Amino acid sequence: MEETKLELRRDVSVWGSFMWGYADVGADIYAALGLVMLWAKGASVLAFALAGLVYIMIGLAYTELAATYPVAGGGQYFTLRGLGDFWGFVAGSALLLDYTIDIALFSAASAGYINFFVPYLFNVDVKDLTVSLGPFHQVNLVWMAESLLLVAFLIWLNIRGIRESSLLNEILGAIDILTESSIIVFGFLFAWKPELLAYQWHTQFPTLKEFMYGSSLAIISFVGLESISQAAQETKRPATIVPRTSVTLIFTVFIFATAFSTMSLGVLPWQELAEAIGDPVARLAHAIPFIGVIAGPFAALLGATILLISANSGVMSASRLTYSMSQFHFIPEWFNAVHPRFRTPYRTILVFSLIGVVQLILSFLTPNAMDTLGNMYAFGATTGYILVFIALIKLRFSDPYSPRPYKVPFNIKVRYHNRIVEFPILGVLGMLGVSLILFEVILTHAIGRIAGPAWVVLSFLFYAWYRRKHGLPILGSIPRDWEAEQMRVLESAEEYELLERYKLALRERRKKEVAQA
């Protein structure tokens, strides 16, 4: 326990907080571009834009909650505070699904960018090395083996405790921003043809079902905001830093995602990017005149690296989340056992990484491994985001006393229990937007609508067994002193001004209660 407390010291700066998030969210476009092109076709720009608008609302909600409750746990903790133990566990299980899929999806994507170099080195394309295994056809055992080797490397790395430093995130993140900016600028200047974009928009528009499928996959371009809220417990003065870094990250990623999709359809036919589903950004960079010879391989190398870091964040985030869940008696403390030599939570690392391995193997038995992992990723993310929006609205009413250094814009003042509460209109719109994406996932993703709910149901059965065994309520909540918890959190964050404001608000409430009595 003390080892974990020492590890979660508050020493993340503004730039470190931004890059912590960007190293995770910024990698998503490398995996999502080809997937979305495969389904949204000539309307990919619209798919990215619509998903991006929903993502902005999600990001603003996370910004408010992470600045108000700067602790590890992210959406699981916010939902617990707002909706109670059961829904807090559901949010946590959805996030765990995302983290395990994160390990599988981004390891496969990283291997895909490594494969960019194979035709030049061995005169063979890995995508063509497929076999049939009984009822399963076109199984790419080479790509799967590469991905499994990367996961094995991450397991070894994390058990030994050699985790990527904040400095490495900052360096790679800065290089990635410069690289993506260069690809966009040079692409628009030397390769972009507006007539090609217009032609694909008019003649290559998808069917409604295809567009729904593609737009639901586009949300994975923006998944990863959890990393900033998870890091809030390790951030200096989070009330100031978290809003700055979150809002900057939200709009940086939104601009990159929409710019990449717009530029891509004006440089190459969507079919070429869909075919390059393993390395779409490298294929795009390679097609740009003057810089393509260098930009293509460099983008592939950077994509492989930053995607591997994103996969590694899945391993570490699962560890951080399960620690939080065990504190609130959602799962046994068995998961937090520390390795006697390396002093790392080896059980959590092994269990959830091996779940990622199973998901990875099963996905390669489907016609398109990246597509299968992508729609599972979308299910977990949207389920968790809906609960976060509901928690945001509920906490405005149930916890109006906690100081909110940042608030989601567009609020309406309403009276509730003789008190004025600001009702978040954007929270309702965001919840409806994410609900629409979840509806698209369930309607159009055959695997996602079965495997996603099955994961949540199986997780709940484990939760029910554990709570029943220890005599804890299954659908109810354990009584907790949230006011004392909030004061401890603010004191730990050294937000003394907010702490005094919180204590003053509680004293004013008690005075009113005494007067009314």
C-alpha positions as CSV (number, residue, x, y, z in Angstrom):
1,M,0.0,0.0,0.0
2,E,2.8,2.4,0.9
3,E,4.6,1.6,-2.4
4,T,1.5,2.7,-4.3
5,K,1.1,5.9,-2.3
6,L,4.7,6.8,-2.9
7,E,4.3,6.2,-6.6
8,L,1.3,8.5,-6.9
9,R,3.2,11.7,-5.8
10,R,2.1,14.9,-7.3
11,D,5.0,15.9,-9.6
12,V,3.4,16.1,-13.1
13,S,3.8,19.6,-14.7
14,V,1.5,21.4,-17.2
15,W,3.6,20.1,-20.2
16,G,3.9,16.7,-18.6
17,S,0.1,16.5,-18.0
18,F,-0.6,17.5,-21.6
19,M,1.8,15.0,-23.0
20,W,0.6,12.3,-20.7
21,G,-2.8,12.6,-22.4
22,Y,-1.4,13.3,-25.9
23,A,0.8,10.2,-25.9
24,D,-2.4,8.2,-25.4
25,V,-5.0,10.2,-27.4
26,G,-2.6,11.4,-30.1
27,A,-1.8,7.8,-31.1
28,D,-5.5,7.0,-31.9
29,I,-5.5,8.6,-35.4
30,Y,-2.7,6.2,-36.4
31,A,-5.1,3.3,-35.8
32,A,-8.5,4.9,-36.7
33,L,-7.8,6.5,-40.0
34,G,-7.8,3.3,-42.1
35,L,-10.7,1.8,-40.1
36,V,-13.0,4.8,-40.6
37,M,-12.1,5.0,-44.3
38,L,-13.0,1.4,-44.8
39,W,-16.6,2.1,-43.8
40,A,-17.3,5.8,-44.1
41,K,-15.6,6.0,-47.5
42,G,-16.1,9.5,-49.1
43,A,-18.0,10.7,-46.0
44,S,-15.1,10.0,-43.6
45,V,-14.6,13.8,-43.0
46,L,-18.2,14.0,-41.8
47,A,-17.7,10.9,-39.6
48,F,-14.7,12.3,-37.9
49,A,-16.3,15.7,-37.5
50,L,-19.5,14.3,-35.8
51,A,-17.5,12.0,-33.5
52,G,-15.2,15.0,-32.8
53,L,-18.1,17.2,-31.7
54,V,-19.3,14.6,-29.3
55,Y,-15.7,14.1,-28.1
56,I,-15.4,17.9,-27.3
57,M,-18.4,17.6,-25.0
58,I,-16.9,14.4,-23.4
59,G,-13.6,16.2,-22.9
60,L,-15.3,19.2,-21.2
61,A,-17.2,16.9,-18.8
62,Y,-14.0,15.1,-17.9
63,T,-12.2,18.5,-17.4
64,E,-14.8,19.6,-14.8
65,L,-14.9,16.3,-13.0
66,A,-11.1,15.8,-12.9
67,A,-10.5,19.3,-11.6
68,T,-13.2,18.9,-9.0
69,Y,-12.2,15.4,-7.9
70,P,-8.4,15.1,-8.7
71,V,-7.9,11.4,-7.8
72,A,-7.0,8.2,-9.6
73,G,-9.9,6.2,-10.9
74,G,-11.3,8.5,-13.6
75,G,-14.8,7.7,-14.9
76,Q,-15.2,4.9,-12.4
77,Y,-14.6,7.3,-9.4
78,F,-16.8,10.0,-10.9
79,T,-19.6,7.6,-11.4
80,L,-19.2,6.1,-8.0
81,R,-19.5,9.6,-6.4
82,G,-22.5,10.5,-8.4
83,L,-24.5,7.2,-8.9
84,G,-23.3,4.8,-6.2
85,D,-21.4,1.5,-6.0
86,F,-23.2,-0.5,-8.6
87,W,-23.0,2.0,-11.4
88,G,-19.5,2.9,-10.3
89,F,-18.6,-0.8,-10.9
90,V,-20.3,-0.9,-14.3
91,A,-18.3,2.2,-15.4
92,G,-15.1,0.5,-14.0
93,S,-15.8,-2.7,-15.9
94,A,-16.4,-0.8,-19.1
95,L,-13.1,1.0,-18.6
96,L,-11.3,-2.3,-17.9
97,L,-12.7,-3.6,-21.2
98,D,-11.2,-0.5,-22.9
99,Y,-7.8,-1.0,-21.2
100,T,-7.5,-4.6,-22.2
101,I,-8.7,-3.8,-25.7
102,D,-6.1,-0.9,-25.6
103,I,-3.4,-3.5,-25.1
104,A,-4.6,-5.7,-28.0
105,L,-5.6,-3.0,-30.5
106,F,-2.6,-0.8,-30.2
107,S,-0.1,-3.7,-30.1
108,A,-1.7,-4.9,-33.4
109,A,-1.6,-1.3,-34.8
110,S,2.1,-0.9,-33.7
111,A,2.9,-4.2,-35.5
112,G,1.0,-2.9,-38.5
113,Y,3.4,0.1,-38.8
114,I,6.4,-2.1,-38.3
115,N,5.2,-4.1,-41.3
116,F,5.4,-0.9,-43.4
117,F,9.2,-1.8,-43.7
118,V,8.8,-5.5,-44.5
119,P,8.2,-5.1,-48.3
120,Y,11.3,-3.1,-48.6
121,L,13.4,-5.5,-46.6
122,F,12.0,-8.9,-47.6
123,N,10.1,-8.1,-50.8
124,V,6.8,-9.5,-49.3
125,D,3.7,-7.9,-47.9
126,V,2.6,-9.2,-44.5
127,K,-1.0,-8.6,-45.3
128,D,-0.7,-11.3,-48.0
129,L,0.6,-13.9,-45.5
130,T,-2.8,-15.4,-44.6
131,V,-3.8,-19.0,-44.0
132,S,-7.0,-21.0,-43.3
133,L,-7.5,-22.7,-40.0
134,G,-10.6,-24.9,-40.2
135,P,-13.6,-22.6,-40.3
136,F,-11.4,-19.5,-40.0
137,H,-10.2,-18.0,-43.2
138,Q,-7.5,-15.4,-44.1
139,V,-5.9,-15.6,-40.6
140,N,-2.7,-13.5,-40.6
141,L,-0.6,-15.6,-38.2
142,V,2.5,-13.4,-38.9
143,W,0.8,-10.2,-37.9
144,M,-0.8,-11.9,-34.9
145,A,2.6,-13.3,-33.8
146,E,4.2,-9.9,-34.0
147,S,1.4,-8.4,-31.9
148,L,1.7,-11.1,-29.3
149,L,5.5,-10.6,-29.1
150,L,4.9,-6.9,-28.4
151,V,2.4,-7.7,-25.6
152,A,4.8,-10.2,-24.1
153,F,7.5,-7.4,-24.1
154,L,5.1,-5.0,-22.4
155,I,4.3,-7.7,-19.7
156,W,8.0,-8.2,-19.0
157,L,8.6,-4.5,-19.0
158,N,5.9,-3.7,-16.5
159,I,6.6,-6.5,-14.1
160,R,10.2,-5.4,-13.9
161,G,8.9,-1.9,-13.3
162,I,10.7,-0.3,-16.2
163,R,7.8,2.1,-17.1
164,E,8.2,4.8,-19.7
165,S,9.0,8.1,-18.1
166,S,7.1,11.3,-18.4
167,L,10.2,12.7,-20.2
168,L,9.9,10.0,-22.9
169,N,6.2,10.8,-23.3
170,E,7.1,14.5,-23.7
171,I,9.8,13.9,-26.2
172,L,7.8,11.4,-28.4
173,G,4.7,13.5,-28.1
174,A,6.5,16.7,-29.2
175,I,8.1,14.8,-32.2
176,D,4.6,13.4,-33.1
177,I,3.0,16.8,-33.0
178,L,5.7,18.2,-35.3
179,T,5.4,15.2,-37.6
180,E,1.6,15.3,-37.9
181,S,1.7,19.1,-38.4
182,S,4.3,18.6,-41.2
183,I,2.3,15.9,-42.9
184,I,-0.8,18.1,-42.8
185,V,1.0,21.3,-44.0
186,F,3.0,19.6,-46.8
187,G,0.0,17.4,-47.8
188,F,-2.3,20.5,-48.3
189,L,0.5,22.4,-50.1
190,F,1.8,19.8,-52.5
191,A,-0.6,16.9,-52.8
192,W,-4.1,17.9,-51.9
193,K,-6.6,18.0,-54.7
194,P,-10.0,19.6,-53.7
195,E,-11.6,18.1,-56.8
196,L,-10.6,14.5,-55.6
197,L,-12.2,15.3,-52.2
198,A,-15.4,16.6,-53.9
199,Y,-15.5,13.6,-56.3
200,Q,-15.3,11.1,-53.4
201,W,-17.9,13.0,-51.4
202,H,-20.3,12.9,-54.3
203,T,-19.7,9.5,-55.8
204,Q,-18.3,7.4,-53.0
205,F,-20.8,8.2,-50.2
206,P,-21.6,5.2,-48.0
207,T,-25.0,3.8,-47.2
208,L,-26.6,4.9,-44.0
209,K,-25.6,1.6,-42.2
210,E,-22.0,1.9,-43.4
211,F,-21.8,5.5,-42.3
212,M,-23.2,4.6,-38.8
213,Y,-20.6,1.9,-38.6
214,G,-17.8,4.2,-39.7
215,S,-18.9,7.2,-37.5
216,S,-19.1,4.9,-34.4
217,L,-15.5,3.7,-35.1
218,A,-14.4,7.3,-35.5
219,I,-14.9,7.8,-31.7
220,I,-11.8,5.7,-31.1
221,S,-9.8,8.6,-32.6
222,F,-10.6,10.5,-29.5
223,V,-10.5,7.8,-26.8
224,G,-7.8,8.3,-24.1
225,L,-9.0,11.3,-22.1
226,E,-9.2,9.0,-19.1
227,S,-5.4,9.3,-18.9
228,I,-5.5,12.9,-17.8
229,S,-8.2,12.3,-15.2
230,Q,-6.2,9.2,-14.0
231,A,-3.1,11.4,-13.8
232,A,-4.9,14.1,-11.8
233,Q,-3.8,12.5,-8.6
234,E,-0.2,12.9,-9.7
235,T,-0.5,16.4,-11.0
236,K,0.7,19.6,-9.3
237,R,-2.1,22.0,-8.5
238,P,-4.7,20.1,-10.6
239,A,-7.4,22.7,-10.2
240,T,-5.3,25.0,-12.4
241,I,-3.3,22.5,-14.6
242,V,-6.1,20.0,-15.5
243,P,-8.4,22.5,-17.2
244,R,-5.6,24.1,-19.1
245,T,-4.1,20.8,-20.4
246,S,-7.5,19.1,-21.0
247,V,-9.0,21.9,-23.1
248,T,-5.8,22.3,-25.1
249,L,-5.6,18.5,-25.7
250,I,-9.3,18.4,-26.7
251,F,-8.9,20.9,-29.5
252,T,-5.5,19.8,-30.6
253,V,-6.7,16.3,-31.2
254,F,-9.9,17.5,-32.8
255,I,-8.0,19.7,-35.3
256,F,-5.6,16.9,-36.2
257,A,-8.3,14.3,-36.7
258,T,-10.5,16.5,-38.9
259,A,-7.5,17.8,-40.8
260,F,-6.1,14.4,-41.5
261,S,-9.4,13.1,-42.8
262,T,-9.9,16.1,-45.0
263,M,-6.4,16.1,-46.4
264,S,-6.4,12.3,-46.9
265,L,-9.5,12.3,-49.2
266,G,-7.9,15.0,-51.3
267,V,-4.6,13.1,-51.7
268,L,-5.6,9.4,-52.1
269,P,-8.7,7.4,-52.9
270,W,-10.3,6.1,-49.7
271,Q,-9.8,2.6,-51.0
272,E,-6.0,2.9,-50.7
273,L,-6.1,4.1,-47.1
274,A,-8.7,1.4,-46.2
275,E,-6.4,-1.2,-47.8
276,A,-3.5,0.1,-45.7
277,I,-5.5,-0.5,-42.5
278,G,-2.4,-1.4,-40.6
279,D,-0.3,1.7,-41.5
280,P,-2.6,4.4,-43.0
281,V,-0.7,7.5,-41.8
282,A,2.6,6.1,-43.2
283,R,0.9,5.3,-46.6
284,L,-0.5,8.9,-46.6
285,A,2.8,10.5,-45.7
286,H,4.6,8.4,-48.4
287,A,2.3,9.8,-51.1
288,I,3.2,13.4,-50.4
289,P,5.7,14.8,-53.1
290,F,9.1,16.0,-52.0
291,I,9.0,14.6,-48.5
292,G,7.3,11.3,-49.0
293,V,10.5,9.3,-49.3
294,I,11.5,10.4,-45.8
295,A,8.1,11.1,-44.3
296,G,6.6,7.7,-45.0
297,P,9.2,5.6,-43.2
298,F,9.6,8.2,-40.4
299,A,5.8,8.3,-39.8
300,A,5.8,4.5,-39.7
301,L,8.6,4.3,-37.2
302,L,7.0,7.0,-35.0
303,G,3.6,5.4,-35.4
304,A,4.9,2.1,-34.2
305,T,6.6,3.7,-31.2
306,I,3.8,5.9,-30.0
307,L,1.2,3.1,-30.5
308,L,3.3,0.8,-28.4
309,I,3.4,3.4,-25.7
310,S,-0.4,3.7,-25.9
311,A,-0.6,-0.1,-25.6
312,N,1.6,0.2,-22.5
313,S,-0.7,2.8,-21.0
314,G,-3.4,0.1,-21.1
315,V,-1.3,-2.1,-18.9
316,M,-0.5,0.7,-16.5
317,S,-4.1,2.2,-16.5
318,A,-5.6,-1.2,-15.7
319,S,-3.3,-1.4,-12.7
320,R,-4.2,2.1,-11.5
321,L,-7.9,1.5,-12.0
322,T,-8.0,-1.9,-10.2
323,Y,-6.2,-0.3,-7.3
324,S,-9.0,2.3,-7.1
325,M,-11.7,-0.4,-7.5
326,S,-10.2,-2.6,-4.7
327,Q,-10.1,0.4,-2.4
328,F,-13.9,0.8,-2.8
329,H,-14.5,-3.0,-2.4
330,F,-15.5,-3.6,-6.0
331,I,-12.9,-6.4,-6.5
332,P,-10.6,-8.3,-4.1
333,E,-7.4,-6.9,-2.8
334,W,-5.7,-10.0,-4.3
335,F,-5.3,-8.0,-7.5
336,N,-2.9,-5.5,-5.8
337,A,-0.3,-8.0,-4.6
338,V,3.2,-6.6,-5.1
339,H,6.0,-8.7,-6.7
340,P,8.5,-9.5,-3.9
341,R,11.5,-8.5,-6.0
342,F,10.4,-5.9,-8.5
343,R,7.7,-4.3,-6.3
344,T,5.1,-4.1,-9.1
345,P,1.5,-5.2,-9.1
346,Y,2.4,-8.3,-11.1
347,R,-1.0,-10.1,-10.7
348,T,-2.9,-7.2,-12.3
349,I,-0.4,-6.9,-15.0
350,L,-0.5,-10.6,-15.8
351,V,-4.3,-11.0,-15.5
352,F,-5.4,-8.1,-17.7
353,S,-2.6,-8.4,-20.2
354,L,-3.5,-12.1,-20.7
355,I,-7.1,-11.0,-21.2
356,G,-5.7,-8.7,-23.9
357,V,-3.8,-11.6,-25.4
358,V,-7.1,-13.7,-25.6
359,Q,-8.9,-10.7,-27.2
360,L,-6.0,-10.3,-29.7
361,I,-6.0,-14.0,-30.7
362,L,-9.8,-14.1,-31.1
363,S,-9.8,-10.9,-33.2
364,F,-7.3,-12.4,-35.7
365,L,-9.7,-15.3,-36.2
366,T,-12.3,-12.8,-37.5
367,P,-12.2,-11.4,-41.1
368,N,-10.6,-8.1,-39.9
369,A,-8.8,-8.0,-36.6
370,M,-8.4,-4.2,-36.4
371,D,-12.1,-3.7,-37.1
372,T,-13.1,-6.3,-34.5
373,L,-10.9,-4.7,-31.8
374,G,-12.1,-1.2,-32.9
375,N,-15.8,-1.8,-32.4
376,M,-15.2,-3.5,-29.0
377,Y,-13.1,-0.4,-28.0
378,A,-16.0,1.8,-29.1
379,F,-18.5,-0.2,-27.0
380,G,-16.5,0.1,-23.8
381,A,-15.7,3.8,-24.3
382,T,-19.3,4.9,-25.0
383,T,-20.7,2.9,-22.1
384,G,-18.3,4.6,-19.7
385,Y,-18.9,8.0,-21.2
386,I,-22.7,7.9,-20.9
387,L,-22.3,7.1,-17.1
388,V,-19.8,10.0,-16.7
389,F,-22.3,12.4,-18.3
390,I,-25.1,11.2,-16.0
391,A,-22.7,11.5,-13.0
392,L,-21.8,15.0,-14.0
393,I,-25.4,16.1,-14.0
394,K,-26.2,14.2,-10.7
395,L,-23.2,15.7,-8.9
396,R,-24.3,19.2,-9.7
397,F,-27.3,18.5,-7.5
398,S,-26.0,16.0,-4.9
399,D,-22.6,17.7,-4.4
400,P,-23.1,21.4,-5.1
401,Y,-20.6,22.4,-2.3
402,S,-17.4,21.0,-3.9
403,P,-15.6,23.9,-5.6
404,R,-15.5,23.5,-9.3
405,P,-12.4,25.3,-10.7
406,Y,-13.8,24.7,-14.2
407,K,-17.4,24.2,-15.3
408,V,-18.9,22.8,-18.5
409,P,-20.3,25.8,-20.4
410,F,-23.9,26.6,-21.1
411,N,-25.7,26.1,-17.8
412,I,-29.2,27.0,-16.7
413,K,-29.8,28.1,-13.1
414,V,-32.5,26.1,-11.4
415,R,-33.7,26.0,-7.8
416,Y,-33.2,22.7,-6.0
417,H,-33.8,22.2,-2.2
418,N,-33.8,26.0,-1.6
419,R,-30.5,26.3,-3.5
420,I,-29.6,27.5,-6.9
421,V,-27.9,24.8,-9.0
422,E,-26.4,25.3,-12.5
423,F,-27.9,22.6,-14.7
424,P,-25.4,21.6,-17.5
425,I,-27.2,21.7,-20.9
426,L,-24.0,20.5,-22.6
427,G,-24.0,17.5,-20.3
428,V,-27.4,16.5,-21.6
429,L,-26.4,17.1,-25.3
430,G,-23.2,15.1,-24.7
431,M,-25.1,12.2,-23.1
432,L,-27.5,12.1,-26.1
433,G,-24.6,12.2,-28.5
434,V,-22.7,9.4,-26.9
435,S,-25.9,7.4,-26.6
436,L,-26.4,7.7,-30.3
437,I,-22.9,6.4,-30.9
438,L,-23.5,3.5,-28.5
439,F,-26.8,2.8,-30.4
440,E,-24.8,2.7,-33.7
441,V,-22.3,0.3,-32.1
442,I,-25.1,-2.0,-30.9
443,L,-27.0,-1.8,-34.2
444,T,-24.2,-2.2,-36.7
445,H,-21.4,-4.1,-34.8
446,A,-22.4,-7.8,-34.6
447,I,-19.4,-8.7,-32.4
448,G,-19.6,-5.5,-30.3
449,R,-23.2,-5.9,-29.3
450,I,-22.6,-9.5,-28.1
451,A,-19.1,-9.4,-26.6
452,G,-19.4,-6.0,-25.0
453,P,-22.5,-6.7,-22.9
454,A,-21.2,-10.2,-22.2
455,W,-18.1,-8.7,-20.7
456,V,-20.2,-6.4,-18.4
457,V,-22.5,-9.2,-17.4
458,L,-19.6,-11.6,-16.5
459,S,-17.9,-8.8,-14.6
460,F,-21.1,-8.1,-12.7
461,L,-21.4,-11.8,-11.8
462,F,-17.9,-11.7,-10.3
463,Y,-18.7,-8.4,-8.5
464,A,-22.0,-10.0,-7.1
465,W,-20.1,-13.1,-5.9
466,Y,-17.4,-11.0,-4.2
467,R,-19.8,-8.6,-2.5
468,R,-22.1,-11.4,-1.3
469,K,-19.1,-13.3,0.1
470,H,-18.1,-10.3,2.2
471,G,-21.6,-9.4,3.2
472,L,-21.7,-6.1,1.2
473,P,-24.7,-4.8,-0.7
474,I,-24.8,-5.9,-4.3
475,L,-27.1,-3.3,-5.8
476,G,-26.8,-0.8,-3.0
477,S,-23.8,1.3,-1.8
478,I,-21.5,1.1,1.2
479,P,-22.0,4.2,3.5
480,R,-19.1,6.6,2.9
481,D,-18.1,10.0,4.2
482,W,-17.6,11.8,1.0
483,E,-17.2,15.2,2.6
484,A,-14.2,14.0,4.6
485,E,-12.9,12.3,1.5
486,Q,-13.2,15.5,-0.5
487,M,-11.3,17.5,2.2
488,R,-8.5,14.9,2.2
489,V,-8.3,15.0,-1.6
490,L,-8.1,18.8,-1.7
491,E,-5.5,18.9,1.1
492,S,-3.4,16.2,-0.7
493,A,-3.6,18.3,-3.9
494,E,-2.4,21.4,-1.9
495,E,-5.5,23.2,-3.1
496,Y,-5.8,25.1,0.2
497,E,-7.9,27.9,-1.2
498,L,-10.5,25.5,-2.6
499,L,-10.4,23.5,0.7
500,E,-11.3,26.7,2.6
501,R,-14.1,27.4,0.2
502,Y,-15.4,23.9,0.6
503,K,-15.3,24.1,4.4
504,L,-17.0,27.5,4.3
505,A,-19.8,26.1,2.1
506,L,-20.3,23.2,4.5
507,R,-20.5,25.6,7.5
508,E,-23.1,27.7,5.7
509,R,-25.1,24.6,4.9
510,R,-25.0,23.5,8.6
511,K,-26.1,27.0,9.7
512,K,-29.1,26.8,7.4
513,E,-30.0,23.3,8.7
514,V,-29.8,24.5,12.3
515,A,-31.9,27.6,11.5
516,Q,-34.6,25.4,9.8
517,A,-34.6,22.9,12.7
